Amino acid sequence: MQDVIYKDPEAKLNYPVDFTDILDDADSTLTGEAAVATKTDGTSDASVIDTLSKSGLVLTVPLKGGADGEDYVIIIKATGNSSGLIGVVSLEMRVRVEEIGNF
């Protein structure tokens, strides 16, 4: 099941993905990492993902910006350094300006 997160357009947050249970026990680090964001109209939007970083089998995806009211599906992929297995994780990011007050 894919995670769903809500993010304000001005917020920047890190989304860590641990590939330990997805890849092989022989893998100790990741290679060929990628993250792609797609808007609800099917177009890609690279502006909502900053530079990826990794430590061992954990890939951190920095999320930023986005248009208020837009939903993005983010596909995150990484390859195990020893097994060559490819792990794929998906995330839905919903960008919303926080509403404050009584409605």
N, C-alpha and C positions, 0 to 999 in steps of 0.2 A: 504494500500500500504506500502510495506516495505521500510525503509530508506536505502540509499546507502551512505557510507562514504569512502573516500580515506585516507589512512594512510601510512606514510613512515615506513619501517621496524624498524627503530631506535626510532620512536616516541612512546610515551605512552600517551594515552588520556582517559578521563573518558566519558562514554556514559550514561547519566541519563535517566531512563525510569519512567515516572509518570503513575502509575496505577489508579489514582483517577477516571478517566472517564471510566475505564474498570471494576473495581470492584464495590461492593455495597456501598451505602452511610454509612452503619453501620460499615464498615471496617475502622480501624484507623491505622493499621500497617500490615506489610507483614510477612508471614511465608513460609517456604519451598521454598526459592528462589533457582533458578538454572539458569545457562547459559551454553550452549553447542555450540561449534564451529565445523562446518563440512567443510572440504575442497572440492574442485570441484570433486575430485576422490571418494568422499563419506566417507572418513575416518575422524574420530574425531581428533581434535587437541586442547588439553587443554592448551597448552603452550601460546596461544594468549589471554587468559583471566586470569586476576589476581584476587585477593580476592574481592568478592562482598561486598558492604556496603549498608545500607539502613537507611532512615530517614522517618518515617511515611509511606506514600504510594509511595515513590520514591526509586527506586533501582538503584544504580550506578554500572555500569559494566566497570571496568578498562581494556582497550584493549592495548596489547603490542606485540612487535615482529611481527612475520609473515614472510613468504617468499616472496621476490620481485616477482611480477607477479601472485601471488596466490589470489584467491577470496575465502572468507569464508562466509558461512551463519551462523549467530548466532541466536539461539533460546533462548529467555529469558522468564522464567516462574516465577510466584509468586502467592501465595494463600492469599486471604483476611483472616484476623484473626477472623472475626466474621461470615461472610457469608459462608466461605469455597469455594467461587468461585475461579477459577484458571484463571489468566490472562496470555495470551501468546502474545509475541511481537517478530517479526523477524527483523533482520538487516543484510544487506550485507556489508561486509568490504572488500574493494579492496586494497591490499597492493602494493604500487608502490614507487620506488625510484624517487624522484623529478628530472626531467630532466631540466637542465638550459642551455640556449644557443639558437642559431638560427638554425633552421632546414629547 
